[in-house]
Amino acid sequence: MSSSATKISIHMDKEVKERLVEVLDNLGMNLSTGVNVWAKAVIRHGGFPFEIADPHVLARLENDRLSSRQKAAVRTFVKNVNTIEDEPLDEEFDAILNQKTSIVRQLDV
């Protein structure tokens, strides 16, 4: 530890720490270095370098932004997708079906 370094103590779930140490080890760094990298990223971004949000709140906000016409179009789309029988799907159509779940969750929030 350099003379300008300071020691900190944090509490963390044991399993989380073990998994974190494993990931950081695979990246070639120890826990102290990993925490320092995270701290510098927070400083550089002026906050967490990733989004922290409640997905339910985000879905509700997105749902509120949809106009009633857009909501009707999405409901029609979902209804049509639900009526499709099991048949071979190409990749593009399969991707649309995978988005259905997300759309339905947003409307049901």
PABANU-804798 format. One record per atom (N, C-alpha, C): z negated, x, y; residue in one letter. Coordinates in steps of 0.2 Angstrom, whole numbers, plus 2048, in hexadecimal, padded with zeros to 3 digits. Each point is the difference from the previous one (the first is absolute). Example, Ala and Ser with C-alpha at 12.3 -4.5 7.8 and 13.67 -1.06 7.14 Angstrom:
REM PABANU-804798
7D98427E4A 8007FC806A 800804806A 8047FE805S 7FF804806S 7FD7FC805S 
//
This chain:
REM PABANU-804798
8008047FAM 8007FC806M 800804806M 8047FF805S 801804806S 7FA7FF804S 7FF804805S 7FA7FF805S 8007FA804S 8067FD801S 8017FA804S 8007FA7FCS 7FF8017F9A 8017FA7FCA 7F97FD800A 8007F97FET 7F97FD7FFT 8007FC7FAT 7FA7FF7FDK 8007FD7F9K 7FE7F9802K 8047FC7FBI 7FF7F8801I 7FE7FE7F9I 7FD7FA7FFS 7FE7FD7FAS 8027F9800S 8047FE7FBI 8027F97FFI 7FE7FD7FAI 7FF7FA7FFH 7FF7FC7FAH 8077FD7FEH 8018017F9M 8067FD7FDM 7FF7FE7F9M 8037FB7FED 8007FE7F9D 8028067FCD 7FC8017FAK 8018067FCK 8078007FDK 8037FA7FEE 8068007FDE 806801805E 7FF7FE806V 804801806V 801808801V 7FA803800K 800807802K 8038047FAK 7FF7FE7FAE 8038037FAE 808800800E 8027FA802R 8077FF800R 803803806R 7FD800806L 802804806L 8008077FFL 7FB8037FCV 8008077FFV 8068027FBV 8027FC7FCE 8058017FBE 807800804E 8017FB804V 806800804V 801806805V 7FA801803L 800806805L 8028077FCL 7FD8007FAD 8018067FCD 8078017FED 8037FA7FEN 8078007FFN 805802806N 7FD7FF806L 803802806L 7FE808802L 7FC8037FCG 7FE807801G 7FB800805G 7FC7FB801M 7FA801805M 7FA7FD7FEM 7FA802803N 7FA7FE7FEN 7FE7FA804N 7FA7FD7FFL 7FE7FA803L 7FF801808L 7FD806801S 7FF802807S 807800804S 8058037FDT 806801803T 8037F9801T 8007FC7FBG 8037F9800G 7FD7FC806G 7F9800801V 7FD7FD805V 802802807V 801807800N 802803807N 8077FE801N 8047FF7FBV 8077FE801V 8007F9803V 7FC7FC7FDW 7FF7F9802W 7FE7FF807W 7FB804802A 7FD800806A 805802806A 8048057FEK 805802805K 8057FB801K 8027FD7FAA 8057FA801A 7FD7FA804A 7FA7FF7FFV 7FD7FA804V 800802808V 7FF806801I 800803807I 807800803I 8058027FCR 807800802R 8037F9801R 7FE7FC7FCH 8037F9801H 7FB7FB804H 7FB803802G 7FB7FC805G 7FD7FA7FCG 8008017F9G 7FD7FB7FCG 8028017F9G 7FF7FC7FBF 8028017F9F 807801800F 8038057FCP 8078017FFP 8037FB7FBP 7FD7FB7FFF 8037FA7FCF 7FD7FA803F 8037FA7FEE 7FE7FA802E 7FA7FD7FCE 7FB7FE803I 7FA7FD7FDI 8007F9802I 8017FB7FCA 8007F9802A 7FF7FC7FAA 7FD7FA801D 7FF7FB7FBD 8077FD7FFD 8028007F9P 8077FD7FFP 8007F9801P 7FB7FC7FFH 8007F9801H 8007FE807H 7FD804805V 8017FF807V 807802802V 8038057FEL 807802801L 8057FA7FEL 7FF7FE7FAA 8047FA7FDA 7FF7FA805A 7FA7FE802R 7FF7FB804R 804801807R 7FF805803L 804802806L 8077FF7FFL 8038037FBE 8077FF7FFE 8027F97FFE 7FC7FC7FCN 8017F97FFN 8007FD807N 7FC801804D 8007FD807D 806801804D 8038067FFR 806802804R 8067FD7FDR 8007FD7FAL 8067FD7FDL 8007F9804L 8067FE802S 8017F9803S 8017FC7FAS 7FF7F9801S 8007FB7FBS 8078007FCS 805802804R 8078007FDR 8008067FBR 7FD805802Q 8008067FCQ 7FC7FF7F9Q 7FA7FC801K 7FC7FF7FBK 8047FB7FBK 8037FB803A 8047FC7FBA 8068037FDA 803805803A 8058047FDA 7FD8047FAA 7FA803801V 7FD8047FBV 7FE7FC7FAV 7FD7FA802R 7FE7FB7FAR 8067FE7FCR 8067FF803T 8067FE7FDT 8028067FBT 800806803F 8028067FCF 7FB8017FAF 7FA7FF801V 7FB8017FAV 8017FA7FBV 8027FA803K 8017FB7FBK 8068017FCK 805803803N 8078017FDN 7FF8067FBN 7FC805802V 7FE8067FBV 7FD7FD7FAV 7FB7FB801N 7FC7FE7FBN 8047FC7FBN 8067FD802T 8047FC7FBT 8058047FCT 800807802I 8058047FCI 7FE8017F9I 8047FF7FBE 7FE8017F9E 8008087FFE 7FD8027FAD 8008077FFD 8078027FED 803804804E 8068037FEE 800807803E 8058047FEP 800807802P 801800808P 7FC805803L 800800807L 802807802L 804801805D 802806803D 7FA803804D 800806802E 7FB803803E 7FE7FD807E 8057FE804E 7FF7FD806E 7FD7F9800E 8027FC7FBF 7FD7FA7FFF 7F98007FEF 7FF8057FBD 7F98027FED 7FB801805D 803804805A 7FC802806A 7FE7FA804A 8047FB801I 7FF7FA803I 7FB7FC7FDI 8008007F9L 7FB7FC7FCL 7F9803801L 800807800N 7FA803801N 7FD7FF807N 8047FF805Q 7FD7FE807Q 7FD7F9800Q 8027FC7FBK 7FE7F9800K 7F97FF800K 7FC8047FCT 7F9800800T 7FD802806T 802805804S 7FE801807S 8017FA804S 8057FD800I 8027FB805I 7FB7FA7FEI 8007FE7FAV 7FB7FB7FEV 7F9801802V 7FE8067FFR 7F9802802R 7FF7FF808R 805802804Q 7FF7FF807Q 8007F9802Q 8047FB7FDL 8007F9801L 7FA7FD7FEL 7FC8027FBD 7FB7FD7FDD 7F9802803D 800805805V 7FA803803V 7FD7FA804V 
//
